[in-house]
């Protein structure tokens, strides 16, 4: 069979089929090729589809992963243990005046603390309800602030209202396992100018922040005698409200009493709850005097949604109990907190016992203040010393303990996200206007506090660094908790992870290292080395984040991210991230900018990183190399010296030919006048920008001098010193103004609603750096040593005299000072970096 089949195919007897086969065989081969190519195309298509799907899902995964990085905390061990602020570990610092946003309030350093506070209002006044509670500039008090405060055990504050003064004192006593006891004493005295003794209502309250219980104990139907309570961190406790007395004689005073017991959805609601519960139906009837109706707390009903049964606020509610005492001046009243675990209490911390304890603490404070700052030995008057104590005390009394979540966003997030919950122990710039943590402010705060109590500085820096995420970013403004958020405009709440802030914490770390090196055996310095060891892994990441995300267009140049993008509205788009807000930068933000202040911050930071690494025995060569390169005066000159201005300058896409002009709006014919569109002020650019030096002489120009990057023999130093002393440029009798008087941007508004901020006024933090730098150059051999020494004496004297004079005249230390008159302006009291005046008085830099 096989052979026959073979013969049929190949034999001579069958030629036609062979002829037929040839044409049919060729097409068959072609068809086979086509099928193969088609399969190849199909396979490629399938492969591309699979690859695309893999890439798509990988991209989704990466975007999801990248979007989570902004809310993923740093993987290294936290600097602080979870219980580091607890009553067991940190007993003395557990209770404190850690509510700087209220005139008087105390809480513990725990996430959901029982909080206490005081409100007051004047009775029978022309004003309807003048309730005082949270620190508000609108209250127009003649002055308020801590006169003495040691940061731990006691504080004395004066609050001067229109025609009377409240002196609030507190003192703590350790005992038991929950932070011990404390007592408040409020003394009220009328001013001599008051026509008659005022009648006021003091309101003391306790509130549970979502956990813990409070029980009111009432006597005589309307008097809240005490509150008992329990919480996880405090155990059992009792708060007693003693009756008012006339003062030293301790004779009883007539008073009317009221109380309120309700629930609150949040700490920021307490003022509203009290206002909504007030009623005029109560009668004040002293034994010798007319009967009058007064305003007091009555009942409170939580508001509801319209047509709904649910409460307006869906947060978990906490107990809120308030004691109101209405009494005529003069009087004194005490509030006593007693811990249930303090079993060996010798006596109650009230009356003469409290007075003795308070006097002992005051004497210790006076002695430590003189030993630390030596103002009396320098010849300062008692009035100046009292001012210095108030400046320090207000910063210590302005320490707050906050807990909550920041609202953050990265370029990978369509919407803002909640940062992990965290705690922050920090000083605040202003109790009235900025009662929260600011990253670049805190470095300046700790320059002063590290002299008084290095442990406060270590704890504060540790809290800030523990908020770092895996990228190395720390949100620059910490708005933690509903109480803090209630004070912040919505547009400033979201923190973006490309935005930095000057790394001033390195200034405070530098001071801790100096203290350790100068006296390593001193008890207050010994914890610094283990502290730095725990800090270092996170500190490395923080430094690298700056060194990678804030780089400029040229090698060893740097650029602040986060400038305002709407160039149509701003005369000069702000750079909030630099800390200098509206200080003039390149008129048209671009990636080509180079910022000299950030360059200098990085030079300083790299040097301190090298110092820390050497102390710890860690690799330090890379930091030293970075510091050497960034401190190279020749390279700094190449990047930032403007021959036209004879000063250091930013570089970018810039024109000075800009102004704010009335916007031209189209009005259709016949449209009624009241329907005309509102014309805004918008920026007019008369000449196109080009890449050039910005040439704005001011604080930014001084940074190579301020942070002591310039060598003592640098010819540039002479230019800077001459510009500083020129009254047509930076010099005033009150301190250095922020921008040259001859600059086109001097005192120019940035928008129709945006008054000049860093465009003329005098700021104490930069003036402190200037005095500190002058002190350095006046004590370092060089051709400009004598010039620096003369400027040092003159500038230091001018600043101290003006800040002190304004404090005496106005009752406040201020955010900034007018460069023409020296008058304080801006937010007040501003006992953040303006308190650095104390270090200038003490000549401690």
Secondary structure, 3 states (H helix, E strand, C coil): CHHHHHHHHHCHHHHHHHHHHHHHHHHHHHHHHHHHHHHHHHHHHHHHHHHHHHHHHHHHHHHHHHHHHCCCECCCCCCCCCCCCCCCCCCCCCEECCCCCECCEEEECCCCCEEEEEEEEECCCCCCCCCECECCHHHCCCEEEEEEECCCCEEEEEEECCCEEEEEEEEEECCCCCCCEEEEEEEEEECCCCCCCCEEEEEEEEEECCCCEEEEEEECCCEEEEEEEEECCCEEEEEEECCCECCCCCCECCEEEEEEEEEECCHHHHHHHHHHHEEEEEEECCCCCCCEEEEEECCCCCCECCCCCCECCCCCCEEEEEEEEEEECCEEEEEEEEECCCCCCCCCCCHHHHHHHHHHHHHHHHHHHHHHHCCCCCCCCHHHHHHHHHHHHHHHHCEEEEEECCEEECCCCCCCEECCCEEEEEECCECCCECCEEHHHHHHHHHHHHHHCHHHHHHHHHHHHCCCECCCCCCCEECCCHHHHCCCCHHHCEEECCCCCCCCHHHHHHHHHHHHHHCCCCHHHHHHHHHHHHHHHHHHHHHHHHHHHCECCCCCCECCCCCCCCCCCCCCCCCHHHCCCCCCCCCCCCCCCECHHHHHHHHHHHHHHHHHHHHHCCCCHHHHHHHHHHHCHHHHHHHHEECCCCEECCEEEECCCEEEEECCCCCCCCCCHHHCCCCCEEEEECCCCEEEECCCCEHHHHHHHHCCCCCCCCHHHHHHHHHHHCCCCCCCCCCCECECCCCCCCCCCCECCECCCCCCCECHHHHHHHHHHHHHHHCCCCCCHHHHHHHHHHHHHHHHHHHHHHHHHHCCCEEEECCCCCCEEEEECCCCHHHHHHHHHHCCC
